[in-house]
Amino acid sequence: PPDWTLVYWAWDKARNHYTVRTSSSPSATINECSFNPQDSYLICVVGNGVFKFFRLQEGQFKSIPNQLNKLRESQNQNYTCHAW
């Protein structure tokens, strides 16, 4: 099964710069990953029980807390997409 690792790839250097695990559960399928069109350092990942924001900062992906993750019922939702 996939490990749902988000990889930021540097095409000019042909290697990855940053990686982060987007889900700790193999059953938590990731449906979408997108970059904010106004801030390319801000990333959103959504999927089955997953709605996470990350910021590329200081050479790594940093998780950004959001109110939705605090709700117990959000873990039972399958988020298929989002819009900036």
Secondary structure as UniProt FT lines:
FT   STRAND          5..10
FT   TURN            11..14
FT   STRAND          15..21
FT   TURN            26..27
FT   STRAND          30..35
FT   TURN            40..41
FT   STRAND          42..48
FT   STRAND          50..57
FT   TURN            58..59
FT   STRAND          60..64
FT   HELIX           67..70
FT   HELIX           72..76
//
